Amino acid sequence: MKLHFNSILWVFLLIQTLYVCVSMYFPFFWDAAYHAQVALNIYEHNFNTVFPPSDTDAGHPVLFNLYLAVGWKIFGKNLVVSHLLQLPFIWGYVYFTGKFIQKYIPHYYQWIAVVLLCAEATLTAQVMSLNPDIALLCGFLMVLYGINEQKNIYIVIGMALLSLLSIRGWIMGIALFCIDFVHNRFDIKQWKKYVSNYIVFAILIIVWLFLHHFYTGRWFASEMYKSEFSWGIIPKNAVVFVFRLLDTGRVILWITVLWLLWQRRKSIIVLLSQAHFLLYSAGIAIIVFFILFVPLTNPIGHRYFIVIYVLLVLWAVQEIAELKVKKWVFALMGIFFIAGHFWVYPVPFANGWDASLAHVPYFSLKDKVLQYAKDKHIAFSQIYTCPPLHKSDYITRLNPEKTENLPLLNDENWNTAPYILYSNISNTFNQKELNLLQKNYIPVFTQKSGFVKCILYQKNELFTD
């Protein structure tokens, strides 16, 4: 049956589109700058190669980067075009979320689900950023809809999209296969259906791996981006995993979910019924993500779990509506979600800056500091810094003039760098390095806005080892 979008869902679509309009001049930030670099490599080589050089090869498939490069070729290489290219994936996310809202949430509560999703900090930040996370979310929800409605074409297309977006898309695909298996009550007699639905996903991954190895000599990432299995990192990453799920205001979501589960404690088996598809899908995704993310040395980001946030918000609204819980719970959730944009920890604790909009002032602050350096005739080659501050405007803003990145700090140049650009945006500065900075350098220009600060430090020439 054709989905009829009611006025609430059209408002959802409009709000998400307005988010894009508001953020059209937001630069590529953090990991998004990596994707810009890969896309620029494709664009600059006139599509003669899609495989990144070793200094930008994280092993990911390059569909998203190729999509950006094609968009730039047709419409122009700038930030506005880059943000507009996100719209099809954002609209897809809204469409499939709308399917679940209409199926599982009573009409009176649908607007509440939309408001909460629009308020959630990490979701909002991804809609307004230039990462492929919304494309991954769109693909995940497309497959999930296909599983829920037994529409195999959605499963095949969505899985193909996930296989070509990133390695995280592969992990999402494994989670979706597990969800499908549980949804069909572990029925191995349907093996032919599983093969037909997921064979394209597997073939595309294998083809990418062989092509990547053929052209680069590497199966996965280069040494610079290599992630390894480590037993020793599991305890630390387990804590980080849980913390990411709770952070930026989502502690209220988990309190609500756990309280709702407690209310169902006498009929817990009901939660495995088709009526609670959203809940057990989120649960399976959490288990698969935990198993596959936690043992790896790669940092775990808040945005890795946006599919879980969407599913749990929808299930919480569904369950609250069914149990006739007091409506003030929704107001509390909304307040916490919005407060997530102001959920910033003091240095030296790491913040998920790309998981909320707290980072937005950084763009203009860095511009002012670099303009000061230019006015004082300080060569950018003398200004050392840490990621992500080192990326040039040629990458982050797609400026036409090709400029070099700022040189990176390392153990060898900490006591010789003439100038250091510091910002609390970077999680790379540790306490020892901050102490060295305070001891050996003096601040010559400081800019602050909101929770973000950028400081240009000059080496204290009076200091001697």
N, C-alpha and C positions, 0 to 999 in steps of 0.2 A: 504494500500500500504506500502511495506517495506521501511523504512527510509534509504536513502543513505547518509551517513555522508560524506560531502565534505571535502576538505583539511582544511578549516577554523575550522570546528568542531573537526577534529582530532587534530589540534593544541591546541584547547581548552582542550581537554582530556589530552594531553601531559603536558600542563602547570599545570593543577590541580594535575596530578600525580607527577610532579616534586616538587610541593609544599610539598607533603607528604614526598618525598625522602629527601628534605632539612630539614624537621622538625622531622625526625625519632627519635631523641634523646630528643625532647622537653618533659619535664615531664608533668604529670597531674597537671593542674593549676586551681585554684579557684574552681568553681563548678565541674569541671572535677575530682578533688580529691575526691569529694563526691561519684561520680560514681565509681571511683577506689575502694573506701572503700566497697561499696555494692558488687561489683564484687569479691573483695578479701574475703568477708564474705562467698559468695557462693563457691568460690574456696577452701578456707581453710576447709570448712565443707563437702568437697567432694560431693557437690550438694545435700546434704541431706535436705537442706533448701534454699529457695530463698528469704525468708522474712528477711529484715534487723532488727537488734536490735533497741531499741528505740533511741539510741544516733546517729543513722544514718538513721532513717526512715522519709523521707519526703513525704511518701505516694505514690510515683510514681510507676507505673508498672516497672518491672525489666527486660524486654526483652533485652535492651541494655547491662545491667550489666551481664545477663546470657550469652549473645553473647560473651562478653569479656572473661568471665570465661571459656567458652567452647574453645574459641580460644587459651587461655593460656594452657589449658589442652592438646590440640593437638599439638600446635607449640612451646610452651614455654612461660613462664610468664616474659615478658620484654617489654620495650617501643617500640622497632622496630615492634614486632608482633602487639602491640596495635594500632600503627599508620597504619600498613598495613591492619588491620581489618576494617579501615574506608573506604578503597578504593571502595568496592562495592556500598556504599552509595554515595560516591563522583562521581563515574561513572554514577550512576543513576541520580544524580542531573544534570550532564553534558548531559546525554541522553535526558531527558525530557525538559531541557532548550533548547537543540538543536532542538527539535521538534517545540517549539514555535518560535525560531529564524528563522527556515526555512519557517514557515507558514506566519509569520507576517512581517518579515524584508527583504527588497530587497537584493539580493545577494551582491551587492557592499557594503552595509552597515553592513553585517553580521560580518565581522572582527572587526568592531568598537564596536559592542555589546559585542563580546568576550573579547576584550581588556579592556573595561570598567568593566566588571564583574570580570576579573582577577585583576584589580587594586583596586576594592572596599575593603576598609580596614577590615571591620567586616566580610565580606564573606571570605576573605583570611585568617584571623585569625582563623575562624572556621574550614576551611579545614586543617589548620596546628595544630589544637588543638585536644583534645580527649574528647570533649563534644558530646552529641547525636544530636546536632543542625543540622548537615548536614544530618543525618538520617531522622530527622523531615522534613527538606527541601525536601529531596528526596520523602518522602511519600506524602507531600503536592502537589508537582508538578506532581506526578503520578496520584493523584486524579483529579487535575485540568486538566490534559491531557485527562483523561477519560471523564470528563464533557464536555470538548470542542469538543471531537471527538465522543461523544456518545458511548463510549466503557466501558460498565459497569464493566467488569472484573478488569480494572485498578482502578475503584472507590472502589470496594470491597477490593482488596488487599491493596491499599494505605491506606484506612480507618482502616483496621485491623492493619497495621503497626503503624499508629498514635495512636491507642487506647492502644497499648502495650508498647510504648516508654516512655511517660511521661504525666503528667496532662496537660501540654501545648499542647500535641498532641490532647487531648480532645477538647481544645479550638479551635485549628486549624480545627478539624473536624466539629465543629459547624459553623465556618466561611465558610467552603467548602459546607456544606449543604445549607447555605444561598446563596452562589454563584450559586449553581446548580439551586436553586429555581428561582433566578432572571434570570439566563441564559435561563431557560425554560419559561420565561415570566409569572411567578406566576401561572403556570398551575397546579391546584390541581387535575385535572383529571388524572394526571400521578402518583397518590399516590402509586399505586402498585409498580411502578419503584423505587420510593423513599424508600419504605419499603424494597424491595429486595436489594437495594444498600447500605443502611445504617443500616440494622438490625444487621449485624455481628458486626459492630462498637459498637452498643449499648449493645449487649449481652456480648461482651468481657469486656467492662467496668464494667458491673454489676457483671460478674463472678469474675473479679479481686477484686472489692470492697468487695464481700462476703468472698472470700478466705482470703483477707488481714485482714478482721475483725475477721474471725474464728481463724487465727493463731496468731494475735497480739492483739486482743481486741480493735483495732482502725479502724475506717472507713477510716480515712485519715492520716495525719502526726502526729508524736509524738509532745509533747509540745515544744521541742527544735526547730522544723521546722514549727510549726503551723502558718498558715496565716489566718487572720480574716477579715471579712467585717467591714469597718469603714466609716461612712459618713464624719468624720472629716479629713480623709486623702485624700479625693477626690481632693480638690484644689491643694494640693502639688503634688500628683501623676499625675494630668492632665498636670501640667507644666513639670514634669519629662518625661512623655510620649512624649510630643512634642519635648522636648530637645533631647531625645534619637534618634528620627527620623532625627533630623537635625545634630547631632554630628558627629565627625570623618569625616568631609569633605562633608557630605551629604547635607549641606545647598545649595550647587550648584545644586544638583539634584532637590530639592524642588523649587528653583528659576526657574529652567528650566521647570519643570512640570507646575508650576503656570503660567509662561509666555506662554507656549503652550496652556493651557486651555483658557487663555485670547484671544489668536489668534482664538480660536474656539467659542468665546462668542456668535456669531450670529447664530451658528448652534449647540448649546450645546447638543441638543437632539441626535445628531449623535453619541455622545460619549457613548450612551447606546446600540449602534448597535453591532452586532457580531464582526465587524472589530476592535472594541476597547475592546475586551474581557479582555485583560491584565489590562487595566486601571480600569474598574469597578470591576474586581476581587480584585485588590489592594485596592480600595476604600471600598468595603464590608469588607475585612479583617481588615482594619484600624478601622472601626466602631465596629466590633465585639470585636476586641482586646481591644479597648478603654473601652467598656462597661464591659468587664470581668476582665481586669487587674487593672484598675484605682481604684476601690473601695476596693482593697485588700491591706493588710499591707506588703505583700511580695514585695521586691525590684524589680523594672522593669529594665531588662537588654537590652542593645543594640541588642544583638543577638536574642532576642525574635522576631525581625521584619525582619529577613533576607529574608523571602519570599516576603515581601513588597519591599525590595530593588531590588530584582531580577526582579519583575514584572514591577516596575516603570522605571528601567534602560532600559528594553526591549521596553516598550511603548514609552519612550522618544526618543529612536533611531528610532523606527517605525514612530513616528509623525514628527520628524525632517526630515526624508527621504521623507515623503509625502509632507511636506510644503516647501521643498527645502531651509531650513534654512542654514545660513553660517556654514561651517564645523569647524570653530574655536571654536564653542560651545563644540564640542567633546573634543578638546584639553584642554579646561578649566575644563571640568568635570573630565578628567583623572588626571590633576594636583591636583585638590582638593581631589580626591579619594586617591591618593598616599600620599598627605599631611596629610590625616586622621591618618596615622601611627605616626605622630608627633604632634597630636592634644592633648596635655597634659596640664592640668590645675594645677596651683600651690596649694600647701597645704594651707588650709584644704578642698578645693573643691574636691569632689569625682570624680574619673576617672573610665571609663569603661576599665580597663586594659586588660580584655580578649576580648575586641572589636577591638583591633589592635595588631600590633607586637611590640608596644613600651615596652611591658613587658618583652621581651625575655632576656635582660641582667640580669634580676632578678635571674634567676636560678644559674648562676655562682657567682653572688655577694653573695648570701646567703651561697653558698658552702664555699666561702673564709672566711666569717665571722665565720661560725661554725668551720672551720678548725683552725682559730686563737684561738677560745675558747678551742678547743681540745689541741692545742699546749701549751696553758697556764694552762692546767689542770682544766678548768672550767667545771663543770658538767652541762650537758644540762638540768638537772632538776632544775638548778638555773636560767636558762634563760627564762624569761617570755615574752610573745608577744601576738599579736592579729591575727585573721584570715586574710589572708590564710597562714601566715608565720609559724604557729604552726605545720603544717602537716609534718610528718617525711618522710624521703626518702623511707621507706618501702612502703608508700602509693603513693607518688608522682613519684618516680623513679622505683618502683617495685623491690627495692633491696632485695636480698634473706634473709638478716639478719633482723629479726623483731626488730624494735626500737620504742620507745614511742614518741608520739607527745610532742612538747614543751608545758609547762604549760601555760594556758591562763591568761591574766590579767583580773582583775575584781576590783570592788570598794574596796574590802577588802585588796588586796595585792599590790595596787599601791605604797604604802609607805614602803613596806617591801621586795619587790622583789629585790634580790641582783643584778641581771642583767636584762636588757630589750633589746630585739632585735626590732629595729624599721626599717621600710621601708615605703617610700611613696606609695608602692604598696598596702598597706593596707588602706582601706577607713574607718577603724574603729576608728583610733586615731582622737579624736575631738580636738578642739582648747584648751579646758581646760586641757586635758590630755597632749597635747604637751607642754603647759606652765609648768605643773608639771614636765615633763621630763627634760626640760631645767633648772628648778630650783633645782631639787632634785638629778639629775644624771649628770655624766660627760661622754662624748664620749671617749671610749678607742680604738675603731677600726672602721674606716670608709671606705667604698668602694662605688665608684660611676661609672656609665657607662651610657651614653645616658641620658635619663630622669629619670633613676632609681638610688636610693641610698639605701644602707643598712648600719645601724650603730648599733654597740654594745655599750650600755650604762652601766656604773657601778654606783651603788648607792654612792652618795657623803656622806662618813662616817662622814664628819664634820657638815653635816646638822642635826639640831635637831628641832623637832616640837615645 
